[in-house]
Amino acid sequence: FISPDVCYAPVYVWVWNDICTREIIDVQISEMQDLGIRAFYILPEPKEFRPDSMPTNLTPDYLSAEYFELCAYAVKKGKSLGMNCWIYDEGGWPSGSACGRVLKDHPEYKQQILKTYERPFSAGDIYRKSTPNTLAAFLGNNEIIEEDYIFPEDTLVTEYVTEKEDCDYPDLLNKNATEYFIELTHEKYASAFKGLLGKIVTAVFTDEPK
């Protein structure tokens, strides 16, 4: 209890949102040491993260070779001083878009939402989906119907339909979208941090993927 292992230490957020160099890393890690901080994770906030509400001047650019080189330097430096080092898998938050790069390269991966629509049918009508994106149709609260169902009486049907949302976030339930995010972030960290992941870098912080 007097001197617990570093694995029990609080993990502090180390925000990178300005010019970053080896010299600045050395100074800030030294400040952490002086304050008794024993663990950190690097949270990058790139220039394109929220330029209108919280502009930053992160240099070098997020996910560039120079950025990864400095991240690797920082975690090696921290570990040499007995610190626990994590990384963060997004430029800002929430995790999943690679700070907009997923949709920039693949706009077809845009997030979908589930909406409901009510449709009236008359006795004798035959049910047809209103759109190919209709996932299910219900009578009342629980009876599901399929196409070609013939209504025995006037009925109100609730359809559940997927639609592309007007947003800048990808559909993480789309395997291709998630794999591309991993390719842009986790795989690049793995390449740049050869021999570090799982040994020096002990965790990856994933922030509120939606």
Order of alpha helices (4+ residues) and beta strands (2+ residues): beta-alpha-beta-alpha-beta-alpha-beta-beta-beta-beta-alpha-alpha-beta
